[in-house]
């Protein structure tokens, strides 16, 4: 009997892996407008579309409780969920939370997590609408689902970018990645110290980007005020390189991203210098920034500038490739880090971003 084939997940890359899993699933219900393949599922709810998305956070992968306060973790879990709703140009309305909890957690520690959830729900005006709990043998697992809505003529997919559209980013990139490296550095330096005092002075911005990020509801509201609907959009959770590749793949277009236009904060540059690393790598491949990457027609350029949003490049024709443009006009093909399953070696593809490798 022939030996059954075992294909390493990392050998496919995330794009191909997700496509392969979802390929057999054609919609069975007419209300399913969009299933796999975007930031959120799209359900026809009559006069509007309902948006639904799920995110999974695993202890030891997405977070380390050695330095991640539970209140901040609860807050970040909600941000992760509603950011996907915003990436569809929607308004988040509800979240649900499912937990796997090991015996080392007490009632009081879980209450700390929910305190952060409550603060995030207050800040973004969403309701905690239920969830589930189970015993776990592997620490803490958090699954957050978010529900939102959007007018049918305002929904934005990843697939709508057009040639000559401007590529826009809502804020600085790479800060969460550098915040993670700062936390990991201090964890190693203070390992076994009886009275640890981590050196975080001057890096409060980086810590905030990693431990308590913000979802860009403000940008969605500002775009609505000027009646500007992006042609495509995605949130930046796996790094700019990965997300640009997503937009271009789904839109069947290319892109040119200008290196000297990447928004990188001063503290990110400073931390990169200390670590002898390149801040551009943090901007391109760092995760958890939760900024929005979107495209708009060239004719709306002045509106984008008026909102203080950075334009980092433009969309090009299908087959032109996705490339970085250096200050001396050299083209560097955009690549994303290999997607890694624990125990596997990195392979060319997409995702696990450095910020996921915790």
C-alpha positions in Angstrom: 0.0 0.0 0.0 1.3 3.4 -1.0 2.5 5.6 1.9 0.1 8.5 2.6 1.5 11.8 1.6 2.1 14.3 4.5 2.6 17.9 3.2 4.2 20.3 5.8 1.9 23.3 6.2 4.8 25.7 6.0 5.7 24.4 2.6 2.5 25.9 1.2 2.5 29.4 2.8 -0.6 30.9 4.3 -2.1 32.1 1.0 -2.1 28.7 -0.6 -3.0 26.8 2.6 -6.1 28.9 3.3 -7.1 28.7 -0.4 -6.7 24.9 -0.3 -8.8 24.5 2.8 -11.6 26.8 1.6 -11.8 25.7 -2.0 -14.3 22.8 -1.4 -16.8 25.2 0.4 -19.2 26.8 -2.0 -22.0 28.9 -0.3 -25.1 26.8 0.4 -27.2 29.8 1.6 -28.1 32.8 -0.5 -27.4 35.1 2.5 -23.7 34.2 2.4 -22.2 37.0 0.3 -18.6 36.4 1.2 -17.0 33.5 3.1 -13.3 32.7 3.2 -10.8 35.2 1.8 -11.3 38.6 3.4 -11.0 40.2 6.8 -14.6 39.2 7.7 -17.4 37.1 6.4 -20.3 39.1 4.8 -23.9 38.1 5.4 -26.9 39.6 3.7 -29.1 41.0 6.5 -31.7 42.8 4.4 -31.0 46.5 4.1 -27.4 46.1 5.4 -24.6 43.5 5.4 -23.6 41.8 8.7 -19.9 41.3 9.2 -18.5 38.4 11.2 -14.9 37.5 12.1 -12.9 35.4 14.6 -9.4 35.8 16.0 -7.4 33.3 18.1 -4.8 34.3 20.7 -2.6 31.5 22.2 -0.4 31.8 25.2 3.2 31.3 24.2 2.4 32.3 20.6 0.6 35.6 20.5 1.3 36.6 24.1 3.6 35.9 27.0 2.1 36.5 30.5 5.5 37.1 31.9 5.2 40.7 30.8 1.7 41.0 29.3 -0.8 42.3 31.9 -4.1 40.5 31.7 -6.1 43.8 31.5 -4.1 44.8 28.5 -4.5 41.4 27.0 -8.3 41.6 27.3 -8.2 45.0 25.7 -6.0 43.8 22.8 -8.2 40.8 22.2 -11.2 43.1 21.5 -9.1 45.3 19.3 -8.0 42.3 17.2 -11.6 41.4 16.6 -13.0 44.8 15.7 -10.1 45.8 13.6 -11.2 43.2 11.0 -14.7 44.7 11.0 -13.2 48.2 10.3 -11.1 46.7 7.5 -14.4 46.1 5.7 -15.4 49.7 6.2 -17.9 48.5 8.8 -19.0 49.5 12.3 -18.4 47.0 15.1 -21.4 46.2 17.3 -20.8 43.1 19.4 -18.0 40.7 20.5 -18.1 37.3 22.0 -15.2 35.7 24.0 -14.3 32.1 24.3 -11.6 31.0 26.8 -9.5 27.9 27.5 -8.3 28.3 31.1 -5.8 26.1 32.9 -5.9 25.4 36.6 -3.2 28.0 37.4 -5.7 30.8 36.8 -7.9 32.0 39.7 -11.3 33.7 39.5 -9.6 37.0 40.2 -7.0 36.7 37.4 -9.7 36.0 34.9 -11.6 39.0 36.2 -8.6 41.1 35.3 -8.8 39.9 31.7 -12.5 40.8 31.5 -11.7 44.2 33.0 -9.6 44.9 29.9 -12.4 43.6 27.7 -14.9 45.9 29.4 -12.6 49.0 28.9 -12.3 48.1 25.2 -16.0 47.6 24.8 -16.6 51.0 26.4 -14.0 52.8 24.2 -15.3 51.3 20.9 -19.0 51.2 21.9 -19.4 47.4 21.4 -21.3 44.9 23.5 -20.0 41.7 25.0 -22.7 39.4 23.7 -21.7 36.0 25.1 -19.0 33.4 24.7 -17.8 30.1 26.2 -15.3 28.6 28.6 -13.4 25.3 28.8 -10.7 23.8 31.0 -7.3 23.8 29.3 -4.1 21.9 29.9 -2.0 24.4 27.9 -2.3 27.8 29.6 -4.6 30.4 28.3 -6.4 30.4 24.9 -8.6 33.3 23.8 -11.0 33.2 20.8 -12.7 36.5 20.1 -15.5 36.9 17.6 -16.7 40.3 16.4 -19.9 41.3 14.7 -20.5 44.5 12.8 -22.6 46.0 10.0 -22.1 48.1 6.9 -24.3 49.7 4.3 -24.3 47.6 1.1 -23.0 50.4 -1.0 -20.2 51.2 1.5 -18.6 47.8 2.0 -14.9 47.4 1.0 -13.2 44.2 0.0 -9.5 43.4 -0.5 -10.2 42.8 -4.2 -11.2 46.3 -5.5 -7.9 48.1 -6.0 -7.5 49.8 -9.5 -4.5 50.8 -11.5 -3.1 54.2 -10.3 -5.0 54.0 -7.0 -3.0 55.5 -4.1 -1.9 53.1 -1.4 -2.5 54.7 2.0 -1.5 53.8 5.6 -3.2 55.3 8.7 -0.3 55.5 11.1 3.3 54.5 11.9 4.5 51.0 11.4 6.8 48.6 13.2 6.2 50.0 16.7 4.5 46.9 18.0 7.3 44.7 16.7 9.9 46.9 18.4 7.8 46.9 21.6 7.9 43.1 21.6 11.7 43.1 21.2 12.0 45.5 24.1 9.9 43.3 26.3 11.8 40.2 25.3 15.1 41.9 25.9 14.2 42.9 29.4 12.7 39.5 30.1 16.0 37.9 29.2 18.1 40.5 31.1 16.1 40.1 34.3 15.6 36.3 34.2 16.1 35.0 37.7 16.5 38.5 39.3 14.8 38.6 42.7 13.8 42.3 42.3 13.5 43.1 38.6 13.4 46.6 37.3 12.9 46.7 33.5 14.3 49.6 31.6 11.4 51.0 29.7 12.0 54.7 30.1 11.7 56.6 26.9 9.9 53.7 25.1 6.4 54.2 26.4 5.1 54.5 22.8 6.5 51.1 21.8 5.1 49.4 24.9 1.6 50.9 24.1 1.8 49.7 20.5 2.4 46.1 21.7 0.5 45.9 24.9 -2.5 48.2 24.3 -3.0 48.9 20.6 -5.8 50.9 19.1 -8.3 50.0 16.4 -8.7 52.8 13.8 -12.4 53.5 14.2 -11.5 57.2 14.0 -10.3 56.8 10.4 -13.5 54.9 9.3 -15.6 57.7 10.8 -13.5 60.5 9.1 -13.7 58.8 5.7 -17.5 58.5 6.1 -17.7 62.3 6.8 -16.1 63.1 3.4 -18.0 60.3 1.6 -14.8 58.5 0.7 -15.1 54.8 0.2 -11.8 53.0 -0.3 -11.5 50.8 -3.3 -9.8 48.1 -1.2 -8.7 47.7 2.4 -7.1 45.4 5.0 -5.8 45.8 8.5 -2.1 45.5 9.2 -1.8 42.6 11.7 0.9 40.5 9.9 3.1 43.3 8.6 2.9 45.7 5.7 4.5 43.3 3.2 2.0 40.6 3.8 -1.0 42.9 3.6 0.1 44.6 0.4 0.5 41.1 -1.1 -3.0 40.2 0.0 -4.5 43.3 -1.6 -2.6 42.8 -4.9 -3.3 39.0 -5.1 -7.1 39.5 -4.5 -7.3 42.6 -6.8 -5.1 40.9 -9.5 -2.8 44.0 -9.6 0.8 45.0 -8.8 2.1 47.8 -6.6 5.0 50.1 -6.0 5.8 51.0 -2.4 8.3 53.8 -1.8 10.7 53.1 1.0 11.3 56.8 1.9 7.5 57.2 2.4 7.1 54.5 5.0 5.8 56.0 8.3 8.2 54.9 11.1 8.1 56.5 14.5 11.1 58.0 16.2 11.1 55.5 19.0 11.0 52.7 16.5 14.1 54.0 14.8 15.8 54.5 18.1 15.1 50.9 19.3 16.2 49.5 15.9 19.5 51.3 16.3 20.0 49.8 19.8 19.3 46.3 18.5 21.4 46.8 15.4 18.5 46.1 13.2 16.7 47.8 10.3 13.5 49.7 11.1 12.3 49.1 7.6 12.2 45.4 8.4 10.1 46.2 11.4 7.7 48.2 9.3 7.4 45.6 6.5 7.3 42.4 8.6 6.4 43.4 12.1 2.8 42.5 13.2 0.1 43.8 15.5 0.2 47.4 14.3 -3.6 47.3 13.7 -3.3 50.2 11.3 -5.4 50.2 8.1 -3.9 49.8 4.6 -6.3 50.9 1.9 -6.4 52.3 -1.7 -8.3 55.3 -3.1 -8.6 56.9 -6.5 -5.8 59.4 -7.4 -8.5 62.1 -7.6 -9.0 61.9 -3.8 -5.4 62.6 -3.0 -6.0 66.0 -1.4 -8.7 64.5 0.9 -6.3 61.9 2.1 -3.6 64.5 2.8 -6.1 66.6 4.7 -6.8 63.7 7.0 -3.0 63.3 7.7 -2.9 59.9 6.2 0.3 58.7 4.6 0.4 57.8 0.9 3.2 55.2 0.5 2.8 54.1 -3.1 0.4 53.3 -5.9 -1.3 50.3 -7.6 0.1 49.1 -10.9 -1.2 46.8 -13.7 -1.6 43.0 -13.3 1.6 41.2 -13.9 3.8 44.1 -12.9 4.7 42.6 -9.5 4.8 44.0 -6.0 8.0 45.9 -5.4 9.7 48.4 -3.0 11.2 51.4 -4.7 14.4 52.6 -3.2 15.4 56.3 -3.1 17.7 55.6 -6.1 14.7 54.0 -8.0 15.9 50.4 -7.6 13.1 47.8 -7.4 13.1 45.2 -4.7 10.4 42.4 -4.9 8.2 42.4 -1.8 8.3 39.1 0.1 6.6 38.2 3.4 8.1 35.9 6.1 7.4 32.2 6.0 4.3 30.9 7.8 5.5 28.7 10.7 3.7 26.0 12.6 5.5 25.3 15.9 8.2 22.7 15.3 8.4 23.5 11.6 11.1 25.4 9.9 10.2 28.7 8.1 9.3 28.3 4.5 8.7 30.9 1.8 5.1 32.1 1.8 3.3 34.5 4.1 2.6 35.1 7.8 4.1 34.1 10.8 5.1 37.7 11.3 7.9 38.5 13.8 5.3 39.9 16.2 3.5 36.5 16.2 6.7 34.7 17.2 6.4 35.2 20.9 
